[in-house]
Each structure stands twice: as C-alpha cells, then as structure tokens.
Amino acid sequence: MSGNDLMTIVVLVICLLGELMLGVCIGMNLKMRREVIEIMSELGDALNAISVQLAKAKDEILAKISALEGQIGTIPADAQANLDAVKAIAQALDDVVPDVPA
C-alpha cells in the first residue's frame, strides 16, 4: 500500500466521521426543537389557566366591592381608605395580564 492510498483512506475515514457527527448533531437539534415546542405548548396552557384564574379572582373581588358599596350609604373615611386599597389591589390583579382588545 502506497502513501497516497493510506492518505486517501485517512481522508475518507475523516469524511465519514464528519458526516456521522453531522447526522448526530442534526438529530439532536431536531429532538431539542421538538422538546422546546412541547415545553412552549405546556407553558401556554399554564399561562392560559392562570389568566382564567386571575380573571375569575378579579371578577369576584370587584363583585364583592360593589356589594359592599351597595350595602353602605355614607362610609367613614377609614373604611373608604380600606375600600380604595382593595380596589387598588383589584386593579393591580387586572394589570398582571393585559386586556385583550375587543
């Protein structure tokens, strides 16, 4: 076997190893992409559930505030301050998830 034949074999082996490594990298990339897509889907589902829960909490808080305001005629300043604080909390909850334009 001549030096050129040995060199040709070495080059072919290196090329085959390079192609094998490239195939493994592409396979890993595709697997990682599928995993990222799955994680993003699960995250979207979780965010939707939290959004629904926050909307429900906001509605319940605002209904309670409204009911309390309806039961009370003129309220003392300290009670009004407490009511205003609860309204601010309700607004802060509302602001957590931006409203979807109608």
N, C-alpha and C positions, 0 to 999 in steps of 0.2 A: 504494500500500500504506500502510495507516494504521499508527500507532504500536502500536495494540493487536495488529494482525496480526503485526508484527515481534516483539513481545513474546511472542506465542503460539508463533511459530516458534522463538525462542530457548529458551523453556521446553521445547518438545518435543525439540529437539536435546539439551539438557542431560539430559532424562529418558532419551532413547535412549542417550546416552553412559554414564549411570549404570547402566542395565540391561546394557549391553555390558561395563562394568567388573565388575559383579557376576557376570555369567556367567563371565568370565575368572577371577575370584577363586575361584568355586566349582569350576571346572575344575582350577585349580591345587591347591586344597585336596584334592580327590579324588585327584589324582595323587600328592600328597605322602603322603596316607594309605595308598595302595597301596604306595608305596616304604617307608614305615615298617613296614607289615605284612610286607613281603618281608624287610627287614633283621632284624626281630624273629624271623622264622622261621629265617633263616640263623644268627642268634645262638643260638637254641635248639638247632639242630643242632650247632653248635660246642660249646656247653656240654655237651650230651649226650655227644659224643665225648670231651671232656676228662674228664667224670665216669667214663666207662668206662675210660679210660686210668689215671686215678688209682686206681680200684678194683682194676685189674689190678696196678698197682705195689704197692699196699698188700698184696694177697694174696701177691705174690712176696716182699716184704720179710718179712712175717710167717712165711711158709713157711721162708725162709732162717734166720730167727731160731730157729724151732722146730727145724730140722735141726741148727743149731749147738748148741743147748741139749741135744739128744739125744745128740750126739757127745761131749759133755764131761760128766764126772762133776762133781767139785767144781772150780770155776774160781777163779783168783786174783781178788783184789779189783779190780785194774786192768782185767782182762778183763770182770768183771761190770759195772764202771762203763761200759766201752765198749758192752757189750751193752745196758745200760739206756739209754744215749744213743741207740742205734739204735732201740730200742723207742719212745723219746720222739719220734723223727723219724717213725716209722711212725704213731704216734698223731696227730701234727700233720698228716700227709697225710690221715689218716682224717677229721680235723676240718675240712678245707678244704671238703668237700661234706657237708652234714648228712645223716645216715642217714634213709632213708625208713621211717616206722613200718610194721611188718609187720602 
